Amino acid sequence: MAERLSLLPALPLTQREADAMCWLASGKTDVAIATLLAISSRTVHKHLEQIERSVCGTRGRRQ
């Protein structure tokens, strides 16, 4: 996973958010990411929402 993280540009993400983003980019589902990171799928979903807000400046899918 460390080699994947080194490829990421400097983003305002926590380590867990970066891990979740890497697994998502590799095609894993929320449930699979949760298993890999030993957290709940709800937590994964929240991490991915935070990534979207951090990177895209959005507040979710509603506009």
Backbone torsions as a table, in degrees:
resi	resn	phi	psi	omega
1	MET	NA	-31.0	-178.1
2	ALA	-60.7	-39.3	179.8
3	GLU	-66.8	-31.9	176.0
4	ARG	-66.9	-42.8	-178.2
5	LEU	-64.9	-32.0	-179.9
6	SER	-68.4	-18.2	179.1
7	LEU	-84.0	-15.2	-179.2
8	LEU	-75.1	139.0	172.5
9	PRO	-68.5	167.1	179.9
10	ALA	-66.4	107.6	179.0
11	LEU	-120.0	151.2	-179.7
12	PRO	-79.4	65.3	-176.6
13	LEU	-119.4	149.6	171.4
14	THR	-75.6	167.4	177.8
15	GLN	-59.7	-43.3	179.8
16	ARG	-63.8	-41.1	177.5
17	GLU	-62.9	-42.5	178.7
18	ALA	-63.6	-41.9	177.3
19	ASP	-61.2	-47.0	179.8
20	ALA	-61.5	-40.8	179.9
21	MET	-64.7	-41.0	178.2
22	CYS	-62.7	-44.4	179.5
23	TRP	-67.0	-38.2	177.1
24	LEU	-62.0	-43.3	179.7
25	ALA	-64.1	-25.7	178.5
26	SER	-85.9	2.1	174.3
27	GLY	98.7	8.7	-179.1
28	LYS	-77.6	148.5	175.4
29	THR	-82.9	168.7	176.7
30	ASP	-56.3	-42.5	-178.4
31	VAL	-65.2	-43.2	179.1
32	ALA	-65.5	-40.8	177.8
33	ILE	-62.8	-42.3	179.1
34	ALA	-58.8	-43.3	178.8
35	THR	-64.1	-44.9	-179.2
36	LEU	-63.3	-37.0	-177.1
37	LEU	-95.4	-1.7	-179.1
38	ALA	57.6	45.9	176.3
39	ILE	-134.5	172.4	-179.9
40	SER	-78.1	156.9	178.0
41	SER	-66.0	-28.7	175.8
42	ARG	-64.0	-41.0	177.9
43	THR	-64.5	-41.5	176.3
44	VAL	-58.9	-47.2	179.8
45	HIS	-58.1	-42.3	178.7
46	LYS	-66.0	-39.4	176.2
47	HIS	-60.5	-44.0	-178.7
48	LEU	-67.5	-35.7	174.2
49	GLU	-62.9	-42.4	179.4
50	GLN	-64.4	-38.6	176.8
51	ILE	-60.3	-45.7	179.4
52	GLU	-59.0	-44.6	178.6
53	ARG	-64.3	-42.0	-177.4
54	SER	-67.6	-43.9	-173.9
55	VAL	-84.4	-43.2	-174.0
56	CYS	-98.6	-13.5	-178.5
57	GLY	71.1	24.9	-179.3
58	THR	-103.3	167.2	178.0
59	ARG	-114.0	43.1	-178.4
60	GLY	105.2	-168.0	-174.6
61	ARG	-85.5	-19.4	178.7
62	ARG	-76.9	135.1	-178.9
63	GLN	-123.4	NA	NA
